[in-house]
């Protein structure tokens, strides 16, 4: 397979280690591209919902693929989110091409892109973590049930249906939360003269020009790899939202690449800059 060269790729909310994560599809996507910069914008590994009994090979292969990128010269930024907040104690750790951070500002063709996960705007995460964690567990099982439901629909020739999207669209508080999130992010970006503000967290992929009396900015959200299977791609001064379901990549496609790395190679890929 010929890989697409991309200047910057941003993806978030993969939630590796949970039943809802579409790790196989993400691996297919990562195997189809060659990014200069890869930004992992939070909740890549779901430490909140982590189960010792559940971390399949497909999830490990995604981690291996990311490390393989770093070993081959791609600059990888891992921005911590709320589900992998335990990694925040290691913020600003730099291991060759792999950088761990709370936020990142990239200079892209004389414009500034401010990238962070977005959980700092979420009161339920910051002030009542046990509620947020309980909600995360319920969401994981909802997605699992939804997968079985869609499998049944596929068998009878029907279109897939999203439980959580329906809930989000029908609950006024959920709709308001998304709107408030976008407004807060864009207001801060305009205030600080950022041309782009890029978030994750709310699992709502979007590319939108936002303006107020003080100026304008481009709001972008990379979505997730639980429901939407989306990523942001930057090439030739333009951002594009990649959707797996609209691509030519097949869910059953097998990427025939031998990228098995030894333990020594994995460590070397992180600490030896290219």
C-alpha positions in Angstrom: 0.0 0.0 0.0 1.3 3.4 -1.0 1.3 5.7 2.1 -0.1 9.2 2.0 2.3 11.8 3.1 0.8 14.2 5.6 2.4 17.2 7.4 0.4 17.0 10.6 -2.1 14.4 11.9 -4.1 14.9 15.1 -6.1 12.2 16.7 -7.6 11.8 20.2 -9.9 9.7 22.4 -8.8 6.3 21.2 -9.5 4.7 24.6 -7.2 1.7 24.2 -7.9 -0.8 26.9 -11.7 -0.5 26.6 -14.3 -2.6 24.6 -15.3 0.4 22.6 -12.0 1.2 21.1 -11.7 0.6 17.3 -8.0 -0.2 17.5 -8.0 -2.4 14.4 -9.4 0.4 12.2 -7.0 2.9 13.7 -4.1 0.6 13.0 -5.3 0.4 9.3 -5.4 4.1 9.1 -2.0 4.6 10.7 -0.5 2.1 8.3 -1.9 4.0 5.4 -0.2 7.4 6.2 3.3 8.9 6.6 3.0 11.9 8.9 5.8 14.4 9.6 4.1 15.3 13.0 1.7 13.1 14.9 -0.3 14.7 17.8 -2.0 12.3 20.2 -4.5 14.7 21.8 -5.4 12.8 25.0 -7.3 9.7 26.2 -5.2 7.4 23.9 -4.8 4.8 26.7 -7.8 4.7 28.9 -6.2 4.3 32.4 -9.5 5.0 34.1 -11.2 1.9 32.6 -8.1 -0.2 32.2 -8.6 -3.9 32.8 -5.8 -6.4 33.2 -8.0 -9.0 31.5 -8.6 -6.9 28.4 -5.8 -5.4 26.3 -5.9 -7.4 23.0 -3.2 -7.6 20.4 -4.9 -5.1 18.2 -4.5 -2.4 20.9 -0.8 -3.3 21.5 -0.2 -3.0 17.7 -1.5 0.6 17.8 1.1 1.5 20.5 3.8 -0.3 18.5 2.8 1.6 15.4 3.1 4.9 17.2 6.5 4.0 18.6 7.6 2.8 15.1 6.7 6.3 13.8 9.0 7.9 16.3 11.8 5.5 15.4 11.5 6.5 11.8 11.6 10.2 12.3 8.1 11.3 12.9 7.8 13.9 15.7 5.2 12.4 18.1 3.5 14.6 20.7 1.5 12.8 23.4 -0.9 15.3 25.1 -2.4 14.0 28.2 -6.2 13.9 28.7 -8.4 13.0 31.7 -8.5 9.3 31.1 -4.7 9.1 30.9 -4.1 11.9 33.5 -1.7 9.7 35.5 0.9 10.5 32.8 0.7 14.2 33.7 3.3 13.7 36.4 5.8 13.1 33.5 4.8 16.2 31.6 7.5 17.8 29.4 9.4 14.5 29.3 11.3 14.3 26.0 12.4 10.9 24.7 13.9 11.6 21.3 11.0 12.1 18.9 8.4 11.4 21.5 7.3 14.3 23.7 4.8 14.1 26.6 3.0 17.4 27.2 -0.2 19.0 28.6 -0.6 21.2 25.5 1.3 22.0 22.4 1.6 25.1 20.1 2.7 24.4 16.6 3.9 26.9 14.0 2.2 26.0 10.7 3.0 28.2 7.7 3.3 31.4 9.9 0.1 30.5 11.8 -0.2 29.2 15.4 -2.1 26.0 16.3 -3.0 25.7 20.0 -3.6 22.0 20.8 -4.9 20.6 24.1 -7.3 17.8 25.2 -10.1 20.0 26.6 -11.0 18.3 29.9 -10.0 21.5 31.8 -13.4 22.9 30.7 -15.3 20.0 32.1 -16.6 20.6 35.7 -17.6 16.9 36.1 -14.0 15.9 35.5 -12.4 18.5 37.7 -14.7 18.5 40.7 -16.4 15.1 40.8 -14.1 12.5 39.2 -15.9 9.5 40.6 -19.1 10.6 38.7 -17.1 11.1 35.5 -15.4 7.6 35.9 -18.8 6.0 36.6 -20.1 7.7 33.5 -17.1 6.5 31.5 -17.8 2.9 32.5 -21.5 3.2 31.5 -20.5 4.7 28.2 -18.1 1.8 27.5 -20.9 -0.8 28.0 -23.3 1.3 26.0 -20.9 1.2 23.1 -20.4 -2.5 23.5 -24.2 -3.1 23.3 -24.4 -0.7 20.4 -21.8 -2.8 18.5 -23.9 -6.0 19.0 -27.1 -4.1 18.0 -25.4 -2.9 14.8 -24.1 -6.4 14.0 -27.7 -7.6 14.1 -28.8 -4.7 11.9 -26.1 -5.4 9.3 -27.2 -9.1 9.2 -30.7 -7.9 8.1 -29.4 -5.3 5.7 -30.1 -2.2 7.8 -28.0 0.9 8.4 -26.1 1.2 11.7 -27.5 3.2 14.6 -25.7 5.1 17.3 -27.2 5.0 20.8 -24.9 7.7 22.2 -25.3 10.1 19.3 -29.1 9.8 19.6 -28.8 10.6 23.4 -26.5 13.5 22.8 -28.8 15.0 20.2 -31.9 14.6 22.3 -30.6 15.8 25.7 -30.5 19.6 25.9 -27.7 19.6 28.6 -25.5 17.5 26.3 -26.1 19.9 23.4 -25.4 22.9 25.6 -22.3 21.3 27.0 -20.8 20.9 23.5 -21.8 24.4 22.5 -20.3 25.9 25.7 -17.1 23.9 25.2 -16.6 25.2 21.7 -17.3 28.8 22.7 -14.9 28.7 25.7 -12.1 27.2 23.5 -12.5 29.7 20.7 -12.8 32.8 23.0 -9.5 31.8 24.7 -7.9 31.2 21.4 -8.9 34.6 20.0 -7.8 36.3 23.2 -4.4 34.7 22.8 -4.1 35.3 19.1 -4.1 31.6 18.0 -5.1 31.0 14.5 -6.3 27.4 15.3 -7.6 25.8 18.5 -7.6 22.0 18.4 -9.3 19.9 21.0 -10.6 16.4 21.7 -12.5 15.2 24.8 -16.1 15.6 23.7 -16.0 13.0 20.9 -17.6 15.6 18.5 -15.5 15.9 15.3 -15.7 19.4 13.7 -13.9 22.1 11.6 -15.5 25.5 12.1 -14.6 29.1 11.7 -15.6 31.0 14.8 -15.7 34.8 15.3 -16.5 37.4 17.9 -16.0 41.1 18.4 -12.3 40.6 19.2 -11.4 38.5 16.1 -11.7 35.0 14.7 -10.1 31.6 14.9 -10.6 28.1 13.4 -12.0 25.6 15.9 -11.2 22.0 15.3 -12.0 18.8 17.1 -10.4 15.5 16.2 -13.4 13.4 17.3 -12.6 9.9 18.5 -11.9 6.2 17.6 -14.9 4.8 19.6 -17.8 6.0 17.5 -16.8 8.5 14.8 -13.4 7.1 13.8 -12.0 10.5 12.8 -8.7 12.4 12.6 -7.5 15.8 11.6 -5.0 16.2 8.8 -3.0 19.3 7.8 -1.5 19.6 4.4 -0.7 22.6 2.1 -2.0 25.2 4.6 -5.4 23.5 4.9 -7.0 21.3 7.6 -9.2 18.3 6.6 -11.3 16.0 8.7 -10.6 12.4 7.9 -13.5 9.9 8.4 -12.7 6.2 8.3 -16.1 5.2 7.1 -15.8 7.5 4.1 -12.3 6.3 3.2 -11.3 3.3 1.0 -9.9 1.5 4.0 -11.9 -1.6 4.7 -12.7 -2.8 8.2 -11.5 -6.3 7.1 -8.4 -5.0 5.4 -5.2 -6.7 6.7 -2.1 -4.6 6.6 0.7 -6.9 5.7 3.5 -5.1 7.4 6.1 -6.8 9.6 6.8 -4.2 12.3 7.5 -6.4 15.2 10.0 -4.6 17.4 12.2 -6.1 20.1 12.2 -4.6 23.6 15.6 -3.0 22.8 14.3 -1.5 19.6 11.2 -0.1 21.4 13.4 1.7 24.0 15.9 2.9 21.4 13.1 4.4 19.2 12.1 6.6 22.1 15.4 7.8 23.4 17.5 8.1 20.3 16.5 11.1 18.2 16.6 10.9 14.4 
